[in-house]
Amino acid sequence: MEDHFASDLITLLRNQLGRGDSEDTSLVLTYPALSNMMKNMGYGEINADSFAKIYDDNPDLQKIVKSYNDEKIVLSTKVPAPGADGMTNGKAKGPSVDAMASQGAKKLSPDI
């Protein structure tokens, strides 16, 4: 069944990629949105961890996904998604949001 899931996921993402390219838009999918699409095909929820496992084992999926992180998947459309350059497979480049917030809080707090 996992092979069917991966195959159906690739088919769904290829269709989305084609739609994005035909409309000259970038395409970013959240995991809840992807889960809803997969639900229509008879599957359950997909999250970042389950997506990463399928991605790591599937070169066909790697060809159509530009990047992904814990929140979203960016497809390799002709039009790049805004901010997609800041993502790599599974990790965002640069400091995390928590690290940036912590640094900002230090700058705003008065010296005691």
FENLINSUL-V793187 format. One record per residue. N is the residue number from 1. RES is the residue in three letters. OMEGA is omega in radians with two decimals (999 if undefined). Layout:
n | res | omega
N | RES | OMEGA
N | RES | OMEGA
//
This chain:
n | res | omega
1 | MET | 3.14
2 | GLU | 3.10
3 | ASP | 3.10
4 | HIS | 3.14
5 | PHE | 3.14
6 | ALA | 3.14
7 | SER | 3.13
8 | ASP | 3.08
9 | LEU | 3.12
10 | ILE | 3.12
11 | THR | 3.14
12 | LEU | -3.13
13 | LEU | 3.06
14 | ARG | 3.09
15 | ASN | 3.11
16 | GLN | 3.12
17 | LEU | 3.10
18 | GLY | 3.11
19 | ARG | 3.12
20 | GLY | 3.14
21 | ASP | -3.12
22 | SER | 3.13
23 | GLU | -3.10
24 | ASP | 3.10
25 | THR | 3.00
26 | SER | -3.11
27 | LEU | 3.10
28 | VAL | -3.13
29 | LEU | 3.00
30 | THR | 3.13
31 | TYR | 3.06
32 | PRO | 3.12
33 | ALA | 3.12
34 | LEU | 3.10
35 | SER | 3.12
36 | ASN | 3.11
37 | MET | 3.14
38 | MET | 3.11
39 | LYS | 3.11
40 | ASN | 3.13
41 | MET | 3.09
42 | GLY | -3.14
43 | TYR | 3.11
44 | GLY | -3.07
45 | GLU | 3.00
46 | ILE | 3.12
47 | ASN | -3.07
48 | ALA | -3.12
49 | ASP | -3.14
50 | SER | 3.09
51 | PHE | -3.12
52 | ALA | 3.13
53 | LYS | 3.13
54 | ILE | -3.14
55 | TYR | -3.09
56 | ASP | -3.07
57 | ASP | -2.98
58 | ASN | 3.12
59 | PRO | 3.12
60 | ASP | 3.09
61 | LEU | 3.13
62 | GLN | -3.13
63 | LYS | -3.06
64 | ILE | 3.11
65 | VAL | 3.13
66 | LYS | 3.14
67 | SER | 3.07
68 | TYR | 3.03
69 | ASN | -3.08
70 | ASP | -3.07
71 | GLU | -2.99
72 | LYS | 3.10
73 | ILE | 3.10
74 | VAL | 3.13
75 | LEU | -3.09
76 | SER | 3.10
77 | THR | 3.11
78 | LYS | 3.11
79 | VAL | -3.12
80 | PRO | 3.11
81 | ALA | 3.09
82 | PRO | 3.10
83 | GLY | -3.10
84 | ALA | 3.12
85 | ASP | 3.12
86 | GLY | -3.13
87 | MET | 2.93
88 | THR | -3.06
89 | ASN | 3.05
90 | GLY | -3.07
91 | LYS | 3.04
92 | ALA | 3.08
93 | LYS | 3.07
94 | GLY | -3.08
95 | PRO | 3.11
96 | SER | 3.10
97 | VAL | 3.13
98 | ASP | 3.14
99 | ALA | 3.13
100 | MET | 3.12
101 | ALA | 3.13
102 | SER | 3.11
103 | GLN | 3.13
104 | GLY | 3.14
105 | ALA | 3.11
106 | LYS | -3.13
107 | LYS | -3.10
108 | LEU | -3.09
109 | SER | -3.14
110 | PRO | 3.08
111 | ASP | -3.14
112 | ILE | 999
//
